């Protein structure tokens, strides 16, 4: 993150990174996510996800159709008791072409 200051006021600008894609096809633990923005020019979908229960966000799975892009955030799940550590994943998914497709998934 960068912290430019101006007259005692700090603006926090997140450093987005490209998120790793989970190419596995079997069942996986999932984490709810929030859509940050869609950049149609760069064909990027920006999102954030935070740990949920004993599952921490790590990768994204994509399912594309002619009308939609479905995003699922996956991650490793640990058994109880969970740690009190709160992890947040912040980044973007690079898509070939978003077009006018709807972005859906296990968003919160």
PyMOL CGO cylinders between C-alpha atoms (Angstrom):
from pymol import cmd
from pymol.cgo import CYLINDER

trace = [
    CYLINDER, 0.00, 0.00, 0.00, 1.13, 3.54, -0.59, 0.3, 1, 1, 1, 1, 1, 1,
    CYLINDER, 1.13, 3.54, -0.59, 0.43, 6.39, 1.79, 0.3, 1, 1, 1, 1, 1, 1,
    CYLINDER, 0.43, 6.39, 1.79, 0.65, 9.79, 0.09, 0.3, 1, 1, 1, 1, 1, 1,
    CYLINDER, 0.65, 9.79, 0.09, 0.08, 12.61, 2.58, 0.3, 1, 1, 1, 1, 1, 1,
    CYLINDER, 0.08, 12.61, 2.58, -1.17, 16.11, 2.08, 0.3, 1, 1, 1, 1, 1, 1,
    CYLINDER, -1.17, 16.11, 2.08, -1.68, 18.64, 4.87, 0.3, 1, 1, 1, 1, 1, 1,
    CYLINDER, -1.68, 18.64, 4.87, -1.95, 15.96, 7.53, 0.3, 1, 1, 1, 1, 1, 1,
    CYLINDER, -1.95, 15.96, 7.53, -4.47, 13.90, 5.54, 0.3, 1, 1, 1, 1, 1, 1,
    CYLINDER, -4.47, 13.90, 5.54, -3.39, 10.41, 4.46, 0.3, 1, 1, 1, 1, 1, 1,
    CYLINDER, -3.39, 10.41, 4.46, -4.86, 8.63, 1.46, 0.3, 1, 1, 1, 1, 1, 1,
    CYLINDER, -4.86, 8.63, 1.46, -4.44, 4.87, 1.39, 0.3, 1, 1, 1, 1, 1, 1,
    CYLINDER, -4.44, 4.87, 1.39, -4.16, 3.40, -2.10, 0.3, 1, 1, 1, 1, 1, 1,
    CYLINDER, -4.16, 3.40, -2.10, -4.22, -0.42, -2.25, 0.3, 1, 1, 1, 1, 1, 1,
    CYLINDER, -4.22, -0.42, -2.25, -1.65, -2.21, -4.39, 0.3, 1, 1, 1, 1, 1, 1,
    CYLINDER, -1.65, -2.21, -4.39, -3.71, -4.64, -6.46, 0.3, 1, 1, 1, 1, 1, 1,
    CYLINDER, -3.71, -4.64, -6.46, -2.03, -7.78, -7.77, 0.3, 1, 1, 1, 1, 1, 1,
    CYLINDER, -2.03, -7.78, -7.77, -3.22, -10.42, -10.21, 0.3, 1, 1, 1, 1, 1, 1,
    CYLINDER, -3.22, -10.42, -10.21, -4.85, -13.26, -8.31, 0.3, 1, 1, 1, 1, 1, 1,
    CYLINDER, -4.85, -13.26, -8.31, -3.81, -16.85, -8.85, 0.3, 1, 1, 1, 1, 1, 1,
    CYLINDER, -3.81, -16.85, -8.85, -6.33, -19.02, -10.68, 0.3, 1, 1, 1, 1, 1, 1,
    CYLINDER, -6.33, -19.02, -10.68, -7.32, -22.38, -9.16, 0.3, 1, 1, 1, 1, 1, 1,
    CYLINDER, -7.32, -22.38, -9.16, -7.49, -24.83, -12.09, 0.3, 1, 1, 1, 1, 1, 1,
    CYLINDER, -7.49, -24.83, -12.09, -8.67, -27.74, -9.93, 0.3, 1, 1, 1, 1, 1, 1,
    CYLINDER, -8.67, -27.74, -9.93, -12.11, -29.12, -10.72, 0.3, 1, 1, 1, 1, 1, 1,
    CYLINDER, -12.11, -29.12, -10.72, -12.96, -30.95, -7.51, 0.3, 1, 1, 1, 1, 1, 1,
    CYLINDER, -12.96, -30.95, -7.51, -14.70, -29.63, -4.41, 0.3, 1, 1, 1, 1, 1, 1,
    CYLINDER, -14.70, -29.63, -4.41, -12.99, -26.79, -2.55, 0.3, 1, 1, 1, 1, 1, 1,
    CYLINDER, -12.99, -26.79, -2.55, -13.59, -24.64, 0.50, 0.3, 1, 1, 1, 1, 1, 1,
    CYLINDER, -13.59, -24.64, 0.50, -14.97, -21.26, -0.60, 0.3, 1, 1, 1, 1, 1, 1,
    CYLINDER, -14.97, -21.26, -0.60, -14.87, -17.74, 0.79, 0.3, 1, 1, 1, 1, 1, 1,
    CYLINDER, -14.87, -17.74, 0.79, -17.42, -14.96, 0.12, 0.3, 1, 1, 1, 1, 1, 1,
    CYLINDER, -17.42, -14.96, 0.12, -16.03, -11.99, -1.80, 0.3, 1, 1, 1, 1, 1, 1,
    CYLINDER, -16.03, -11.99, -1.80, -16.90, -8.36, -2.58, 0.3, 1, 1, 1, 1, 1, 1,
    CYLINDER, -16.90, -8.36, -2.58, -16.77, -6.84, -6.04, 0.3, 1, 1, 1, 1, 1, 1,
    CYLINDER, -16.77, -6.84, -6.04, -14.54, -3.74, -5.94, 0.3, 1, 1, 1, 1, 1, 1,
    CYLINDER, -14.54, -3.74, -5.94, -14.88, -2.70, -9.59, 0.3, 1, 1, 1, 1, 1, 1,
    CYLINDER, -14.88, -2.70, -9.59, -14.91, -3.92, -13.17, 0.3, 1, 1, 1, 1, 1, 1,
    CYLINDER, -14.91, -3.92, -13.17, -12.39, -2.40, -15.58, 0.3, 1, 1, 1, 1, 1, 1,
    CYLINDER, -12.39, -2.40, -15.58, -13.75, -2.99, -19.09, 0.3, 1, 1, 1, 1, 1, 1,
    CYLINDER, -13.75, -2.99, -19.09, -10.75, -1.30, -20.71, 0.3, 1, 1, 1, 1, 1, 1,
    CYLINDER, -10.75, -1.30, -20.71, -8.13, -3.59, -19.11, 0.3, 1, 1, 1, 1, 1, 1,
    CYLINDER, -8.13, -3.59, -19.11, -10.56, -6.56, -18.84, 0.3, 1, 1, 1, 1, 1, 1,
    CYLINDER, -10.56, -6.56, -18.84, -9.96, -6.91, -15.10, 0.3, 1, 1, 1, 1, 1, 1,
    CYLINDER, -9.96, -6.91, -15.10, -12.36, -7.72, -12.28, 0.3, 1, 1, 1, 1, 1, 1,
    CYLINDER, -12.36, -7.72, -12.28, -11.18, -6.31, -8.94, 0.3, 1, 1, 1, 1, 1, 1,
    CYLINDER, -11.18, -6.31, -8.94, -12.34, -8.04, -5.78, 0.3, 1, 1, 1, 1, 1, 1,
    CYLINDER, -12.34, -8.04, -5.78, -11.63, -8.52, -2.10, 0.3, 1, 1, 1, 1, 1, 1,
    CYLINDER, -11.63, -8.52, -2.10, -12.22, -11.55, 0.11, 0.3, 1, 1, 1, 1, 1, 1,
    CYLINDER, -12.22, -11.55, 0.11, -11.59, -12.12, 3.80, 0.3, 1, 1, 1, 1, 1, 1,
    CYLINDER, -11.59, -12.12, 3.80, -11.18, -15.28, 5.82, 0.3, 1, 1, 1, 1, 1, 1,
    CYLINDER, -11.18, -15.28, 5.82, -14.46, -16.97, 6.69, 0.3, 1, 1, 1, 1, 1, 1,
    CYLINDER, -14.46, -16.97, 6.69, -14.50, -19.40, 9.59, 0.3, 1, 1, 1, 1, 1, 1,
    CYLINDER, -14.50, -19.40, 9.59, -11.53, -21.70, 9.16, 0.3, 1, 1, 1, 1, 1, 1,
    CYLINDER, -11.53, -21.70, 9.16, -11.06, -20.98, 5.43, 0.3, 1, 1, 1, 1, 1, 1,
    CYLINDER, -11.06, -20.98, 5.43, -8.56, -18.40, 4.19, 0.3, 1, 1, 1, 1, 1, 1,
    CYLINDER, -8.56, -18.40, 4.19, -8.80, -16.89, 0.67, 0.3, 1, 1, 1, 1, 1, 1,
    CYLINDER, -8.80, -16.89, 0.67, -6.04, -17.95, -1.68, 0.3, 1, 1, 1, 1, 1, 1,
    CYLINDER, -6.04, -17.95, -1.68, -7.13, -18.42, -5.34, 0.3, 1, 1, 1, 1, 1, 1,
    CYLINDER, -7.13, -18.42, -5.34, -10.05, -17.85, -7.68, 0.3, 1, 1, 1, 1, 1, 1,
    CYLINDER, -10.05, -17.85, -7.68, -11.95, -20.22, -9.93, 0.3, 1, 1, 1, 1, 1, 1,
    CYLINDER, -11.95, -20.22, -9.93, -13.54, -18.89, -13.11, 0.3, 1, 1, 1, 1, 1, 1,
    CYLINDER, -13.54, -18.89, -13.11, -16.46, -20.24, -15.08, 0.3, 1, 1, 1, 1, 1, 1,
    CYLINDER, -16.46, -20.24, -15.08, -17.26, -18.26, -18.22, 0.3, 1, 1, 1, 1, 1, 1,
    CYLINDER, -17.26, -18.26, -18.22, -20.29, -18.35, -20.50, 0.3, 1, 1, 1, 1, 1, 1,
    CYLINDER, -20.29, -18.35, -20.50, -21.59, -16.06, -23.24, 0.3, 1, 1, 1, 1, 1, 1,
    CYLINDER, -21.59, -16.06, -23.24, -23.67, -14.10, -20.70, 0.3, 1, 1, 1, 1, 1, 1,
    CYLINDER, -23.67, -14.10, -20.70, -21.75, -14.33, -17.41, 0.3, 1, 1, 1, 1, 1, 1,
    CYLINDER, -21.75, -14.33, -17.41, -18.46, -14.71, -15.59, 0.3, 1, 1, 1, 1, 1, 1,
    CYLINDER, -18.46, -14.71, -15.59, -18.76, -16.69, -12.35, 0.3, 1, 1, 1, 1, 1, 1,
    CYLINDER, -18.76, -16.69, -12.35, -16.02, -16.18, -9.77, 0.3, 1, 1, 1, 1, 1, 1,
    CYLINDER, -16.02, -16.18, -9.77, -15.46, -18.43, -6.78, 0.3, 1, 1, 1, 1, 1, 1,
    CYLINDER, -15.46, -18.43, -6.78, -12.76, -17.63, -4.22, 0.3, 1, 1, 1, 1, 1, 1,
    CYLINDER, -12.76, -17.63, -4.22, -11.19, -20.77, -2.81, 0.3, 1, 1, 1, 1, 1, 1,
    CYLINDER, -11.19, -20.77, -2.81, -8.67, -21.47, -0.09, 0.3, 1, 1, 1, 1, 1, 1,
    CYLINDER, -8.67, -21.47, -0.09, -7.36, -24.01, 2.34, 0.3, 1, 1, 1, 1, 1, 1,
    CYLINDER, -7.36, -24.01, 2.34, -9.58, -24.97, 5.22, 0.3, 1, 1, 1, 1, 1, 1,
    CYLINDER, -9.58, -24.97, 5.22, -8.16, -25.84, 8.61, 0.3, 1, 1, 1, 1, 1, 1,
    CYLINDER, -8.16, -25.84, 8.61, -9.86, -27.86, 11.27, 0.3, 1, 1, 1, 1, 1, 1,
    CYLINDER, -9.86, -27.86, 11.27, -11.12, -26.38, 14.54, 0.3, 1, 1, 1, 1, 1, 1,
    CYLINDER, -11.12, -26.38, 14.54, -9.93, -24.55, 16.50, 0.3, 1, 1, 1, 1, 1, 1,
    CYLINDER, -9.93, -24.55, 16.50, -9.22, -21.78, 14.00, 0.3, 1, 1, 1, 1, 1, 1,
    CYLINDER, -9.22, -21.78, 14.00, -6.64, -19.11, 14.59, 0.3, 1, 1, 1, 1, 1, 1,
    CYLINDER, -6.64, -19.11, 14.59, -7.79, -15.59, 15.37, 0.3, 1, 1, 1, 1, 1, 1,
    CYLINDER, -7.79, -15.59, 15.37, -5.81, -14.33, 12.39, 0.3, 1, 1, 1, 1, 1, 1,
    CYLINDER, -5.81, -14.33, 12.39, -7.90, -12.41, 9.86, 0.3, 1, 1, 1, 1, 1, 1,
    CYLINDER, -7.90, -12.41, 9.86, -6.59, -12.61, 6.28, 0.3, 1, 1, 1, 1, 1, 1,
    CYLINDER, -6.59, -12.61, 6.28, -7.76, -10.50, 3.35, 0.3, 1, 1, 1, 1, 1, 1,
    CYLINDER, -7.76, -10.50, 3.35, -7.15, -11.16, -0.33, 0.3, 1, 1, 1, 1, 1, 1,
    CYLINDER, -7.15, -11.16, -0.33, -7.23, -8.06, -2.54, 0.3, 1, 1, 1, 1, 1, 1,
    CYLINDER, -7.23, -8.06, -2.54, -6.54, -8.15, -6.25, 0.3, 1, 1, 1, 1, 1, 1,
    CYLINDER, -6.54, -8.15, -6.25, -7.86, -8.60, -9.75, 0.3, 1, 1, 1, 1, 1, 1,
    CYLINDER, -7.86, -8.60, -9.75, -8.73, -11.39, -12.16, 0.3, 1, 1, 1, 1, 1, 1,
    CYLINDER, -8.73, -11.39, -12.16, -7.55, -10.90, -15.74, 0.3, 1, 1, 1, 1, 1, 1,
    CYLINDER, -7.55, -10.90, -15.74, -10.19, -11.93, -18.29, 0.3, 1, 1, 1, 1, 1, 1,
    CYLINDER, -10.19, -11.93, -18.29, -9.76, -12.23, -22.06, 0.3, 1, 1, 1, 1, 1, 1,
    CYLINDER, -9.76, -12.23, -22.06, -12.79, -10.03, -22.71, 0.3, 1, 1, 1, 1, 1, 1,
    CYLINDER, -12.79, -10.03, -22.71, -15.48, -9.01, -20.22, 0.3, 1, 1, 1, 1, 1, 1,
    CYLINDER, -15.48, -9.01, -20.22, -17.82, -7.39, -22.74, 0.3, 1, 1, 1, 1, 1, 1,
    CYLINDER, -17.82, -7.39, -22.74, -21.32, -6.94, -21.37, 0.3, 1, 1, 1, 1, 1, 1,
    CYLINDER, -21.32, -6.94, -21.37, -21.29, -10.17, -19.36, 0.3, 1, 1, 1, 1, 1, 1,
    CYLINDER, -21.29, -10.17, -19.36, -22.62, -10.21, -15.79, 0.3, 1, 1, 1, 1, 1, 1,
    CYLINDER, -22.62, -10.21, -15.79, -20.12, -10.94, -13.00, 0.3, 1, 1, 1, 1, 1, 1,
    CYLINDER, -20.12, -10.94, -13.00, -21.54, -13.42, -10.48, 0.3, 1, 1, 1, 1, 1, 1,
    CYLINDER, -21.54, -13.42, -10.48, -20.36, -15.85, -7.84, 0.3, 1, 1, 1, 1, 1, 1,
    CYLINDER, -20.36, -15.85, -7.84, -20.30, -16.48, -4.12, 0.3, 1, 1, 1, 1, 1, 1,
    CYLINDER, -20.30, -16.48, -4.12, -20.11, -12.78, -3.33, 0.3, 1, 1, 1, 1, 1, 1,
    CYLINDER, -20.11, -12.78, -3.33, -21.15, -11.56, 0.09, 0.3, 1, 1, 1, 1, 1, 1,
]
cmd.load_cgo(trace, "trace")
